[in-house]
Amino acid sequence: MTQQTSTQILYPFSAVVGQEAMQLALLLNAINPAIGGVLIRGQKGTAKSTAARSLAALLPPADTNDLVIQVRTNDGHEAIPFSRPAPASLFVELPVGASDDRVVGTLDIEHALRAGQRRFEPGLLAQAHGGILYVDEVNLLADHIVDVLLDAAASGINTVEREGISVSHPARFILVGTMNPEEGDLRPQLLDRFGLAVEVVGQPEPATRAEIVRRRIAFEANPADFYARFAEAEAQLRRRIVEGRALLSQVTLSDGLLELITHICAGSGVDGLRADITIYKTALTLAAWEGRRQVTVEDVRRSAELALLHRRRRQPFEEPGLDQQQLDELIQQHQQGSRGAEEQGGRGEKENTSSDDSEDE
């Protein structure tokens, strides 16, 4: 269990009000980082960074024993690998103005000149291994930096080539990017590579707004007492993340549901197959999160809502979003087609049986 000292108490994840879709997307990535991270779009003051930081407190302690840095020269020589100490926090924030070297790592030139040995100085991707890499205002990052982040998040490996050597190390982390659409958008090619996306908005209901303010004031007045109110809910979320990770490999998805996924993606007009693969992974993870070994149609539907928001092909100047009615119609179409095929198959079997009986007579 992650412990928080009195000077490190974070706002509880379970105390966030009115942002259930964002919380679910974050929790699913906590169970299965292979989903590819989550992009949170919304105005300022909608608990984006609060939720991401709070999620880090729910993660199991990172196992960094596998954080071994392999160094190879052009002639194929492999240097002795070494491990980087575990980071002090499971939450690593990437500044908007970070350089390439700060992100991926760099060669220590001073050490090379002084000792005559090449040495790799790991960057933020190594520090985030086993935890969360948080990028606020990801839409303001240089495109090539975003490319590097998404490559590492998808592959789980960071590779750097400098001065005739190739350096690689594990970089398995949960990528969380936040952005305010009013400040510009990401290129469609980059949007597509985020696993999930959610749109967060301010709360229009006065009663909900009042509860958010009430909780925030109580937390600022006495963080320890406020956290104690949600300690059991936080402990339950930690347990469910651990149990979900353990169950994930046992979850199965039928061929019929795979066909449903591809039917939804084709009907939604998305390019490529990333959406199909992401919905598949997310549906498995959602079942594991809820303690089930079998994916359902509802799992696929909820996963599509998270995976298609930023991938649906849009007209110029059209706001991003997902047509819920279209999604429902696509699911209904597939189910009706499947039932029709089953009925047709059943009639065929009966006709064959009757024909066989006639021949016997």
Residue, then its C-alpha position, 0 to 999 in steps of 0.5 A: m500500500t502506498q503511504q502518504t506522509s503529512t507533507q505529501i498528502l494528495y487529494p484522494f482520487s475517490a473524492v473527485v466529483g463528477q468526472e467518472a469517465m476520466q477516472l475510469a480511463l485512468l484506472l484502466n490504464a493503471i491496470n493495463p498500461a498497454i492501452g496506450g495512455v489517456l488524453i484528457r481534454g477540457q477547460k482549466g479547473t476540471a480536476k485533470s491534474t488532480a486526478a492524475r496525481s491522485l492516481a499515482a498514490l494508488l499504484p502498487p510500488a514500482d518494481t524497477n529491478d528490470l530497469v537495466i540500461q543496455v549500451r551497444t556500440n556500432d561494432g556490436h560490443e555490449a557494455i556492462p548494463f547498470s540499473r538506475p535507482a528507483p524514482a522517489s515518486l511514481f508521478v513524473e511531470l514533463p515540462v512543456g519546454a523540456s529538451d530532447d536530452r531531458v526526455v530521452g537521456t543523453l551521454d555524459i560528455e564530461h565523464a567521457l572526457r574525464a574518465g575516457q568512458r561513455r556513460f548514459e545519463p537517463g532522462l524522464l522516460a527512465q524516471a517514469h518507469g513503473g509510474i505515471l508520466y504526466v504532460d500538462e498542455v501536451n498540445l503545446l509540446a513540439d511534435h517530435i517530443v510527442d512522437v518520442l513519448l507515444d513511441a515509448a508508451a506503445s513499445g515500453i522501450n526507450t532507445v537513444e542513438r548518440e555518438g556511435i552507440s545505441v542505448s535502450h532501457p525499459a520505459r513502461f509508464i502510464l502516459v497522461g496528457t492534458m490539454n485545453p482545446e482553446e489553446g490549439d489541438l494535436r495533429p490527427q496523427l498524434l491524437d490517434r496514438f493516444g489510447l483513450a481520450v475523455e472530454v471533461v467539462g465544468q459542472p453546470e449543476p449548482a449542487t454539484r459545484a457546491e459539493i466540489v467546493r465543500r470538499r476542496i475547502a475541507f481538504e485545504a483546511n485539514p488534509a489528514d482528516f479529509y484523507a481519512r474520510f476516504a481512506e477505505a475507498e482509496a484502499q479498495l481502489r488499490r486492491r482492485i488495481v492489483e486484482g485487475r492486473a492479476l486477472l487480466s491475462q485470464v479474460t477472454l473476448s469471443d470472436g463475435l465481440l471481435e467482429l462487433i469491434t471491427h463493425i463499430c470502427a468501420g462504421s465510425g469512419v476511423d482510419g487504420l486499426r489502432a482503434d480496433i486494437t485499443i477497444y479490444k485491449t480496453a474491453l479486456t481490461l474493463a472486464a478485469w477491473e470489474g472482476r470478470r473473465q468474459v467480455t460483454v457487449e456492454d464492455v465493448r460499448r463503454s470501451a468504444e466511447l473512450a477509444l473513438l472520441h478522438r479518432r472519429r473522422r471529422q469535418p473541417f471545424e467540427e468539434p471532436g465528439l462521439d455520436q452516441q446514437q450512431l454507436d447504439e445503431l452500429i451495435q444493434q445492426h451487428q446484433q441483428g445480423s448475428r441473430g439472423a445468421e444464427e437463425q439461418g444456420g438453424r434452419g439450414e441444419k433442420e433442412n439437412t436433418s429432414s433431408d437425411d431422414s427422408e433418405d433413410e425412409 
